[in-house]
Amino acid sequence: MTTPIPPDILLGLGEVYVRGTIRCGYFRCGRRRAEQVCPTCGRVPCSIVLYWKGRTFTYRRDPQGLQFGYPSAQLFLNRIVSDINDERKGLKTFNPEEYSTGRMAARTLEVKAWEWHEVKGSEVESGELSPGTLREYRNYIRNHWIPHLGRLDVRDIQHPELEKFKRDLKGIKAKTRRNIVYGLRTFFGWLRREGVLKEVPIFPAMEVSDAKVMVALDMDDQAVALARIPEDHRDVIEFGMETGLRPGETCALKIHDLDLREGAALIQRTWSGSQMRETTKGKNKRWIPLSDRALAVAKDHARGRVGDQFLFIHPGTNRGYMPAYLRKTWRRHSGTPVTYYEASRHSFCTQIVETGASALEAQALMRHADQRSTGHYYHARPRKLKELVNRRTAKVVRLYDIDTGTEN
C-alpha cells in the first residue's frame, strides 16, 4: 500500500489528509484513470487507493468479491465519501479497514443472516421463540434471501433492491411472500440494533389477496361432523371444541394441569412442531373454565391416572397425541372443508360471542393479550345476523297521522 496519490484528489469536506483516486488495476501500470479501459495498458480492472490519516489503503474488489471496473469503482468511492461525511456529522465512525475484502465478506447478507439464525436458535432454547418459527426463518434464508440477496453487503440493500426481491418471488402464495418479506424486515431490525446499519431501509408494501376466508361452525354442525370422527379419537377433538384450545395446547395438557373439583384446567405448555414448549403461544399460563361436557371428558380420561401423564393418550401408540394427527383425523373424517382449527378455536369464539359474552369476556376466554386478536376469531354468520335483523321488527313503533287516524 505505497502507491503515491496526487494531492488534488480530495475526499470528505475539505480535509486535506483524506485523498483518494481510481487507478488502473494492473500492478505494472497503476495509472490514475477516469476511463472504462486504461489508455496506457488497455486493461479494464481498476483499484481504489485511499490516503487516510497518514496511511494508504488499496481496494481491488467490490462487496460481491468481483474486481472493480470503472463504474463499480466510482460507486464504491462514492460510498466511502458518504461514510466520511457521516463521520463529520457525528453519525458514525469511519474506518477504512471496514472496506477490506474480508470485512465486506463478513457483512454479506448470507453471513449476517446465519448469524441472526444462531441468535434465534438461542431464543428457541430459552423459550422465547417457537421451533416452528425458527424453521420458517431457516427456510426463508436458504431458499429466498440468499439466492436473491446473499452476496450483497447488507448496507447496500435499499428500497430498489427490496422491490426487485419482492417482484422475483414468483409462483408463491401472496401470504407466503408477505411472510418472507416481513421476516427479512425483522432481520434488518436486528442489524440496526447490532449497529451494522444506521437505519432500516424502506420495505415494499405487501398486499395479501389469497388469504383464506375463515369460517365458524355452530354447535349443530360440530355435532354432525364430530359423529363422523372415529370413536377412539372423538374425545380429544371434542375437548378442543368445548374449550377453544389450540391443538398443540390440547395435546400438551397433563393430568396435574386439571382441577376437577373446580372444573378448570391450567394451560401452560404447547407443542410446537415436534418439540414441547413449557409455555403457550401467548407466553402465559392461565386457568380456563371447563364446560360440563369438557369436564366429563376430562374426568373420564383422568380416571385412575395421576401425575405427569398426558390427559389424552393415543390408543394405537400408547403415547400422547400430536397436533398434526388431530388435524389429519379431522380432515379425513369430518366430511367438511372447514379446518380443525376453525371447527374448534374459531367456532368456540364465535359461539360464546353469540351467546352474549362481552368483548372482554371473549378476550379472557380466548386468552388473548389484545382484543383485536379476539376480533379475528369471531365470524358473524349470515343466519345469526338475519335473526338479529328480524328481531328488530318486533320493536318497531308504528306512527299514526293524528289528523286522519291512519297508519304511516
C-alpha positions in Angstrom: 0.0 0.0 0.0 2.6 2.5 -1.1 1.1 3.9 -4.3 1.6 7.7 -4.4 -1.5 9.8 -4.5 -1.9 13.1 -6.4 -2.6 15.9 -3.9 -5.5 17.3 -5.9 -8.0 14.4 -5.4 -9.6 15.2 -2.1 -12.4 13.3 -0.2 -14.7 14.4 2.6 -15.4 18.0 3.3 -12.1 19.7 2.5 -9.9 17.8 4.9 -6.5 17.7 3.1 -5.4 14.5 4.9 -8.1 12.4 3.1 -7.3 11.7 -0.5 -8.5 9.0 -2.9 -8.0 8.0 -6.6 -9.2 5.4 -9.0 -6.3 3.8 -10.7 -5.6 1.0 -13.2 -5.7 -2.4 -11.5 -2.7 -3.7 -13.4 0.1 -3.6 -10.9 2.7 -2.6 -13.5 0.6 0.3 -14.7 -1.2 1.9 -11.8 -2.2 4.9 -13.9 -4.8 7.3 -12.5 -7.9 6.9 -14.7 -11.3 8.1 -15.5 -12.0 5.8 -18.4 -13.6 2.4 -18.8 -10.4 1.0 -20.3 -7.0 2.1 -19.3 -5.5 4.3 -22.1 -2.0 3.2 -21.2 -2.2 -0.6 -20.8 -5.6 -1.3 -22.3 -6.8 -3.2 -19.2 -10.3 -3.0 -17.6 -9.8 -3.7 -13.9 -9.5 -0.8 -11.5 -8.3 -0.3 -8.0 -9.1 2.4 -5.4 -6.3 4.0 -3.4 -7.2 5.9 -0.3 -5.0 8.0 1.9 -6.4 8.4 5.3 -4.7 10.0 8.3 -1.2 9.1 7.2 -2.0 5.6 6.0 -2.6 4.2 2.5 -5.3 1.7 1.7 -5.9 -0.1 -1.6 -9.2 -1.8 -2.6 -9.5 -4.1 -5.6 -12.8 -5.9 -5.2 -16.4 -4.9 -4.7 -18.7 -6.2 -1.9 -19.5 -9.2 -4.1 -15.9 -10.1 -4.4 -15.6 -9.1 -8.1 -12.8 -7.0 -9.5 -13.6 -3.3 -9.8 -14.4 -1.9 -13.3 -14.5 1.9 -13.5 -18.3 2.2 -12.9 -18.3 0.0 -9.8 -15.1 1.7 -8.6 -16.9 5.1 -8.8 -19.8 3.8 -6.8 -17.5 2.3 -4.2 -15.6 5.5 -3.9 -18.8 7.5 -3.5 -19.8 5.1 -0.7 -16.5 5.9 1.0 -17.1 9.7 0.6 -20.6 9.3 2.1 -19.3 7.4 5.1 -16.6 10.0 5.7 -19.2 12.8 5.5 -21.3 10.8 8.0 -18.4 10.8 10.4 -18.0 14.5 10.1 -21.7 14.9 11.0 -21.2 12.6 14.1 -23.4 9.8 12.6 -20.8 7.1 12.6 -17.1 6.4 12.9 -15.3 5.9 9.6 -12.8 3.0 9.5 -11.0 2.3 6.2 -10.4 -1.3 7.2 -14.1 -2.0 7.1 -13.8 -1.9 3.2 -11.3 -4.7 3.0 -12.4 -7.8 1.1 -12.6 -9.9 4.3 -14.6 -7.3 6.3 -17.0 -6.9 3.4 -17.5 -10.6 3.0 -18.4 -10.7 6.7 -21.2 -8.2 6.0 -22.9 -10.0 3.2 -26.5 -10.9 3.8 -25.6 -14.6 3.7 -23.1 -14.4 6.5 -25.2 -12.0 8.6 -28.4 -14.0 8.1 -26.9 -17.1 9.5 -25.5 -15.1 12.5 -29.1 -13.9 13.1 -30.3 -17.5 12.8 -28.0 -18.5 15.6 -29.4 -15.8 17.8 -32.9 -17.0 17.0 -31.8 -20.5 17.9 -30.8 -19.4 21.4 -34.2 -17.8 21.7 -35.8 -21.2 21.0 -33.6 -22.7 23.7 -34.8 -20.1 26.2 -38.4 -20.5 25.2 -38.7 -17.0 23.7 -39.3 -18.3 20.1 -41.1 -21.4 18.8 -39.1 -24.1 16.9 -41.7 -23.8 14.1 -40.9 -20.1 13.6 -37.2 -20.9 13.5 -37.8 -23.5 10.8 -39.7 -20.9 8.8 -36.8 -18.4 9.1 -34.3 -21.1 8.1 -36.4 -21.8 5.0 -36.6 -18.1 4.1 -32.8 -17.7 4.5 -31.9 -20.8 2.5 -34.5 -20.7 -0.3 -35.2 -17.0 -0.8 -32.9 -14.5 0.9 -29.6 -16.0 -0.1 -30.4 -16.8 -3.7 -31.6 -13.2 -4.4 -29.6 -11.1 -2.0 -26.9 -13.3 -0.4 -23.8 -11.7 -1.9 -24.8 -8.1 -1.2 -23.4 -6.1 1.6 -26.3 -5.6 3.9 -25.5 -1.9 4.0 -26.1 -1.7 0.2 -29.5 -3.3 0.3 -32.0 -0.4 -0.1 -35.6 0.0 -1.3 -34.8 -0.7 -5.0 -33.1 -4.0 -4.2 -36.0 -4.9 -1.9 -38.6 -4.1 -4.5 -36.8 -6.3 -7.0 -36.6 -9.0 -4.4 -40.4 -8.8 -3.9 -41.0 -9.0 -7.7 -38.7 -12.0 -8.0 -40.8 -14.0 -5.5 -42.8 -15.7 -8.2 -45.0 -18.7 -8.0 -45.5 -18.3 -4.3 -48.8 -17.6 -2.5 -49.3 -13.9 -1.5 -49.4 -14.7 2.2 -46.1 -16.6 2.0 -44.5 -13.8 0.0 -45.6 -11.4 2.7 -44.1 -13.6 5.5 -40.8 -13.9 3.6 -40.5 -10.1 3.2 -41.7 -9.4 6.8 -39.1 -11.9 8.1 -36.5 -10.0 6.2 -37.6 -6.8 7.8 -37.3 -8.4 11.2 -33.7 -9.4 10.3 -32.9 -5.9 9.2 -34.3 -4.6 12.5 -31.8 -6.8 14.3 -28.9 -5.5 12.1 -29.8 -1.9 13.2 -29.9 -2.9 16.9 -26.5 -4.5 16.4 -25.1 -1.3 15.0 -24.5 -2.8 11.5 -27.0 -0.4 9.9 -27.7 3.2 10.6 -31.4 2.7 9.8 -33.7 0.1 8.3 -34.4 0.6 4.6 -37.9 1.3 3.4 -39.6 -2.1 2.7 -42.1 -2.6 -0.1 -45.8 -2.7 0.8 -47.2 -6.2 0.9 -50.8 -6.9 0.0 -52.4 -10.3 0.7 -55.1 -11.2 -1.8 -55.2 -15.0 -1.4 -55.8 -15.2 2.4 -58.3 -18.0 3.3 -61.6 -16.7 4.5 -62.0 -18.3 7.9 -65.4 -19.6 9.0 -67.0 -21.0 12.1 -69.4 -23.8 12.8 -72.4 -23.7 15.1 -72.9 -26.5 17.6 -75.2 -28.5 15.4 -72.7 -28.5 12.6 -70.0 -29.5 15.0 -72.1 -32.4 16.3 -72.7 -33.7 12.8 -69.0 -33.6 11.9 -67.9 -35.0 15.3 -70.2 -38.0 14.8 -68.1 -39.0 11.7 -64.8 -39.0 13.7 -63.7 -42.5 14.8 -64.8 -43.1 18.4 -61.3 -43.7 19.6 -60.2 -40.2 18.8 -63.5 -38.3 19.2 -63.0 -37.2 22.8 -59.8 -35.3 22.2 -61.2 -33.5 19.3 -64.5 -32.6 21.1 -62.4 -31.3 24.1 -60.8 -28.8 21.7 -64.2 -27.7 20.6 -65.5 -27.3 24.1 -62.5 -25.3 25.4 -61.3 -23.4 22.3 -57.8 -24.6 23.0 -55.2 -24.6 20.2 -54.4 -28.2 19.1 -50.9 -28.0 20.5 -52.3 -27.0 23.9 -54.9 -29.7 23.9 -52.3 -32.4 23.2 -49.9 -31.0 25.8 -52.5 -31.0 28.6 -51.4 -33.2 31.5 -53.3 -34.8 34.4 -51.8 -32.5 37.0 -53.0 -29.5 35.0 -56.6 -30.3 36.0 -58.6 -29.1 38.9 -61.6 -31.5 38.5 -63.2 -30.2 41.7 -63.4 -26.7 40.4 -63.9 -27.7 36.8 -60.8 -25.9 35.5 -57.6 -26.6 33.6 -54.3 -24.8 33.7 -53.0 -24.1 30.2 -49.2 -23.7 30.5 -47.5 -25.6 27.7 -47.9 -26.5 24.0 -46.4 -28.5 21.2 -44.5 -26.6 18.5 -43.8 -28.9 15.6 -42.3 -32.0 17.3 -41.0 -30.1 20.3 -42.7 -29.4 23.6 -42.6 -25.8 24.9 -43.2 -25.1 28.5 -45.1 -22.0 27.6 -48.1 -21.2 25.4 -48.2 -19.1 22.2 -49.1 -16.1 24.2 -46.2 -16.8 26.7 -48.6 -17.1 29.6 -50.1 -19.6 32.0 -53.8 -19.3 32.7 -56.6 -21.3 34.2 -59.7 -21.8 32.0 -63.1 -23.0 33.0 -64.3 -26.3 31.6 -67.8 -26.7 30.2 -69.9 -29.5 31.7 -69.1 -31.7 28.6 -65.3 -30.8 28.7 -65.2 -31.7 32.4 -66.9 -35.0 31.8 -64.4 -35.9 29.1 -61.5 -34.8 31.4 -62.8 -36.9 34.3 -63.2 -39.9 32.0 -59.6 -39.7 30.7 -58.0 -38.8 34.0 -59.7 -41.6 36.0 -57.2 -43.8 37.8 -54.2 -41.8 36.4 -52.0 -39.2 38.2 -49.0 -37.0 37.8 -47.1 -36.0 34.6 -49.0 -38.2 32.1 -50.8 -36.6 29.2 -54.5 -36.4 29.6 -55.2 -37.7 26.1 -53.4 -40.9 25.1 -53.5 -42.3 21.5 -54.8 -45.9 21.8 -52.7 -47.1 19.0 -49.3 -45.7 20.2 -50.0 -45.5 23.9 -48.4 -42.1 23.8 -49.8 -38.6 23.8 -51.4 -37.1 20.6 -49.6 -34.7 18.3 -51.4 -31.7 16.8 -50.8 -32.8 13.3 -52.7 -36.1 14.0 -55.7 -34.1 15.2 -55.7 -32.0 12.0 -55.2 -35.1 9.8 -58.0 -37.0 11.5 -60.4 -34.1 11.3 -59.6 -33.6 7.6 -60.0 -37.2 6.7 -63.2 -38.0 8.6 -65.2 -34.8 9.4 -66.8 -34.5 5.9 -66.4 -30.7 5.9 -63.9 -28.4 4.2 -63.6 -26.4 7.5 -60.2 -27.0 9.2 -60.0 -28.4 12.7 -58.6 -25.0 13.9 -61.8 -23.3 12.6 -64.0 -26.0 13.9 -62.6 -25.7 17.4 -61.0 -22.4 18.3 -62.7 -20.1 15.7 -66.1 -21.7 16.3 -65.6 -21.6 20.1 -65.0 -17.8 20.0 -67.9 -17.2 17.6 -70.3 -19.3 19.7 -69.5 -17.6 23.0 -70.0 -14.1 21.5 -73.3 -15.2 20.0 -74.4 -16.4 23.4 -74.0 -12.8 24.7 -70.4 -12.7 26.0 -68.9 -9.2 26.2 -65.8 -8.3 24.2 -63.7 -8.5 27.4 -65.2 -11.9 28.4 -64.5 -13.3 25.0 -60.9 -12.0 25.2 -60.4 -13.6 28.6 -61.8 -17.0 27.4 -59.6 -16.9 24.3 -56.6 -15.8 26.4 -55.7 -13.0 24.1 -53.4 -10.1 25.1 -55.1 -7.8 22.6 -58.8 -7.6 22.0 -58.1 -7.1 18.3 -56.9 -10.7 18.2 -60.2 -11.9 19.5 -61.9 -10.0 16.8 -60.1 -12.1 14.2 -61.7 -15.3 15.6 -65.3 -14.0 15.7 -67.1 -14.7 12.4 -70.5 -13.2 12.1 -72.7 -15.8 10.4 -75.5 -14.7 8.0 -78.1 -16.8 9.7 -77.4 -15.3 13.1 -77.3 -11.8 11.6 -80.7 -12.4 9.9 -82.1 -13.4 13.3 -80.9 -10.1 14.7 -82.4 -8.1 11.8 -85.8 -9.9 12.1 -85.8 -9.4 15.9 -85.9 -5.7 15.5 -89.3 -5.9 13.7 -91.0 -6.7 16.9 -89.8 -3.4 18.4 -90.8 -1.1 15.6 -93.0 1.8 16.8 -95.8 2.4 14.3 -96.6 6.1 13.7 -100.1 7.4 13.2 -101.3 10.5 11.5 -103.2 12.4 14.2 -105.5 14.2 11.7 -106.5 11.2 9.6 -106.1 8.4 12.1 -104.3 6.3 9.6 -101.1 4.4 10.0 -98.0 5.8 8.4 
